[in-house]
Amino acid sequence: MLLSEDSLTINSLADNFDMSRPAVSKHVKILETAGFISIKDRGRERYCTLKKDGFEELQAWLNYFDQFWTTKLRNLENLLNSKLPN
């Protein structure tokens, strides 16, 4: 959420968490590898920016499984209802 309004340096991000800067850097690297953020070097600073397309892929994945489980649960409900005595 910190990156939703503006790009921030890794140091600026680290200031918001109760963990070391190297630990924050590891998390940032994972988010970059997953496609959720990009990192740009500007002088001696590294700026992190959210990548909208990474979240669109995540939303598509979530939508698929949301519909998958909704269908499965609806089928289970129908089966259970058909087995109950009237």
Beta strands, then each sheet from edge to edge (+ up, - down):
strand 1: 8-9
strand 2: 37-42
strand 3: 45-50
sheet 1: 1+ 3- 2+
end
